[in-house]
């Protein structure tokens, strides 16, 4: 199957008329959520009136995510897609964190069918690793984004000032320098890159070259290309340009540094990204300052966050439509 056919097959939100199994359809919506390196580190257990989302620790990224922060944030992203999608199936989803597993539980009860703009955005949301057009957000758009990004113990700071964005760029550049100097980080990233369409379709996960702005090439050629062009300097040039072209940079932070709040931060990101998509905006992660532990505390002080943990950094703006990444079929992620 070609990459485009797989995209058409995966990136659609089934409605209640498309499937007799609403919970399986909700799990499909959950798989369209964001995850670090597109690792999709989740498993879904479908029970009567409940979906449980379990961490798939076999998909850990210990170099970039040694404490599994991004892994658990990804579970929150998947959970939010389910909660947003549930009313379209005549259900209301109630979120609960089960610390004993740890896992996410979503319990359901019947409700009138409602199809929202955020539900429609699930199948269009993507991480757009491109330059935006530099245009600003209006007051109403920024207000909707701020409302979407609030959570229990989680808040989001929006930066629109040019000089403040330059400070963010400085920290991103420092993060790039630290990560590119880390042999384990480079090897881990390579392991998740799918250089060709054939490789991407085979795995249904990872970072497909053209999604990141690179050509589709055989793996041996992609590795050779990385050897001579993969550098912090090149990445910094791209990231600085991307940040300055963005209408806003959102920093999501938690009042407590634990799994429950990491999941909640993921929920806030996913809701923010869906709201941005519904407004015709694009989003992309620039998480380097929160991924490098030696930078994280200084970055928090720079932002005036005190003891809060900065969880995720997202740039927002208007830009061209980019490719979707692939997802594993629902059958492969069910317990």
N, C-alpha and C positions, 0 to 999 in steps of 0.2 A: 504494500500500500504506500502511496506517495505521502509526503509530509502534508500537503494541502488537504488531501482526503482525510488524513488522521485529524487535522485541525477541525474540519467540518463535522467529523463524527464526535469529537470530544467537546468542543466549545459550543455547547448549546445547553440551555437550562430546560430540562424536561418539565412539562406542566402536568397537572393531574389527569389530563386527557391522554397523555403520552404513555403512561405507565400504570399498571394495576398495583404496583408495589411502590407506594409513596415514600417509604423510608429508604428504599434503595435509590430512588430518584433524588432524595435529599442528600444521600451520601455522594452521589454524582456531583451535585452542586458544591458540596464541601471540597471535593478534589480539585475544583477550579480555583481554590484559594492560593494565596502566596505562600512560598516557603523558601528558606535560604538555599541558594544554589539549585532551586527546584528539586530538592531532595525528596519532597513529599513524605515526611517522616511520621506518618499517621496510619492507624488501623481503625476500622469502624466495626463495632459490634451492634447489630440490629436486634432489638427486643421489642416486645409489645409495649407501645407507648414510650419507648426510650431509644436513643442512640448514644452509645458510649464511644468517645474518641480516645484511643490509647496511643502512647508514644511508640514509635518503631525505632528502637535504639540501634538497630542494625544500620540505620541511615544517619548516624551521627557524623558530625564534621569536627573532630577534636582539635584541629589546628585553628580554624577560624572561630569555633564556637565551643571552647573547652568546658564551659559550665552548662552547656545545653540550653542556654538562654534562647537562642533563635529557634531551636527545635520546639520548645514549649510555646514560644510566640506563634509558631506556625500552627500549632494545635488550636490556638485562639482564633487565628484567621479562618481555619476550617469551621470552627464552631459558629463564628459570626455568619458565615455563608448559610449555614443551616438555619439559624434563627431568622435571618432576613428572608430566606426562601420559604420557610414553613407556612406563612399565611396564604401563599399562592396555592397551597395544597389543603387549605381549610384547617390549619393547625397553628397553635401557638406554642413556641418552644421556650421552656424554662431552663436556664443555665445553672449548673451546679458544679463546683470543683470538688473532686473526690481525692483528698490528700493521701489516703491510704494506698492508692494504686501507684502513682498519681495518674488521674485521668479526668476527662471532661464528661459530664453527664448532661444530656438534654432530654428533659421529660416533656411530653406533648399532651395537649388537650384540644378538643375540637373548637373551631372558631369559624366565623363566616369567611369565605374566600376573599382575599384581597391581594391584588397584584400591584406591587409598588415599583417606583422608578429604580430603587436600589436592587430589587430582584432582577429587573431587566438589565441592570448594569453588571451582574455577576458574570455573564458570558462575554462581556466586552472589556472588562478590566484586564490590564496587563502592566508589566513593568516596562516602561518606555525608556530605554537607555540611549536617548538621542538628545540633541540640542532642542530646546524649546524656543518660542518666538520672542520672548522677553516682555510680552504684554502683561499688564497688571490685572489683579482680580478686583472686581467691584465689591462694595460693602456687603451686599446681599450674599454673594458667593462666599466671601470669607466668613460670614456669620454661619452659613450652612455647614461649612467645613469645620469650624470650631465646635459647633453643636455635635457633629458626627464623631469627633475625636475625643469626647469626654467619656471617662469610664470610672468604675469603682476603684478609687485609689490611684488612678492614672489621669494625667492631664497632658495637654499638648500646647507647646509654644509655637507660634507662627512668626517667622522672620521674613520681612519684606524689604527692609532697608539694605541698600547696596553695600554699605560698609560692614554691616553685620554679616551679610552673606560672604563678604571677603574673609572675615574671621572664620566662618565655617569652612571656607575653602582651605584656609591655612591648616586647620585641624585634619581635614580630609587628606591633604598632601602629606602631613606627618604620618597619618595612618597608612597611606600607601607606601611610604618609605619603609616603615616598620614591617609591613606584611610582605613586600617584595623581597626584603632581606631575609625572610624566614623560609628556609628550604622546605620545611614540612608544609607550610601554607601553600607554596607554589605547587608542590606535588599534589596536594589535596584538591586544589582548584583544577589542575589538569585532569584529574580523575573524573571530574564532574562535567567537563566540557565535551560536547558532542559535536565534532567538527563537520560531519556530513549529515545530510538528510537521512541517509540510510542508517547511520549510527543512531540518530535521534529517534527514528521510528522503531528501531530494534529495542531501545531501552525505555522509551516513553518518559524519560526524566532528564535531569541535568540541563546544562546551558548550551543550547544550539547556537553555533557560530553566527549565523545571520541575525538571530535575536539580539546579539551583542554588537551588531554592526560589522561583522566579519564575513568573508565569503564562505560558502559551503565547499569544503575540500576534504580529500581523504585524510585520515587521522595522521599518517606519517608526515604529510605535507603541513598539516596544521601544527604539529609538534615542532617541525623545523622552523615554521614561521614564528612561533612563540619564542623559540630559542634566540632569534635575532631581533625581535621587535618588542618582546614582553618586558617592560621596564616601568619603574616608578615614575620616571620623567615623562614618558609618553602618557601614562595614565593620569598624571597630575594635570597635564595640559588639557586633556579631554574633560576631566572632572571640573576643573576651574571654569572652563567654558560652559559646561552644562549647568553648573550652579548659578553663574551670573545670568544665564538665559532664562532662569526659572522665575515665575511670579512670586513664589514663596517657598521657604524651607520650613518644614514642620518637624519639631523635635518632641517625640513622645517619651514621657518619663514616668516612673513609678515611685510611690512613696515608700514602698517596702521592696527589698531585693530578694524575692522568692518566686517559686514556680507559679503560684497562683496569680501574682501580679504580672509575671512575664506573659502568661496566657491572656490576661486582661489587656495588656499592651498590644498583643496581636489582634484581639478583637477590635480595639480602637483603630489600629492601622487599617484593618480590612474595611471597617465601616467608613473611615475617611476616604479610602481609595474608591469604594463604591460610590460615595457621594460625589467625589471628584469626577468619576467617570460619567455619572448621571448629568453633570454640568458640562460635559464635553471637554474635560480637562484630562491631562495625563499625569502619571506619577512614576517615580523611580526611587529606589533606595540609594542612599549614600552613607552607609553605616560604618565606614572605617573608624571614625573617632570613638564609637561605642564598642567596636570589636577588639580594639587594641587596649588591653587592660591598663597599661601604663599611661595611656592618654585619657581614659574615661573620666577619672576624678577631676583632672585639670579642665577637661571640657565642661564638666558639670559646673565647676566654679566659674568658668568664663561666662556661662549662661545664667549664673545666679540661681542654680537649682538646689544649692545646699547639699543635704544628704540624699536627695532623690537620685535614683539611677536613671541616666538617659538610656532608653531602651532601643529606639529606632529613629532614624533620620530619613525624611522623605522630601524630595523636591517635587514641586507641583507647578504645572504650567500648561501652555497650549503647544501642541506639536503634531507631527505627522503620525498617522496610524502605523504601528509596528507589528511585527509578527507575534503571535502567541507562542508560548512554550507548550510542549506536549504534556500529557498526564497519563498515568497508568490507568487501565480500565478498573471499574469499580470492583469487579470480581477479584482482582489482585490485592485489594486493600481491605477486604472484609475478613473478620475473624471467624 
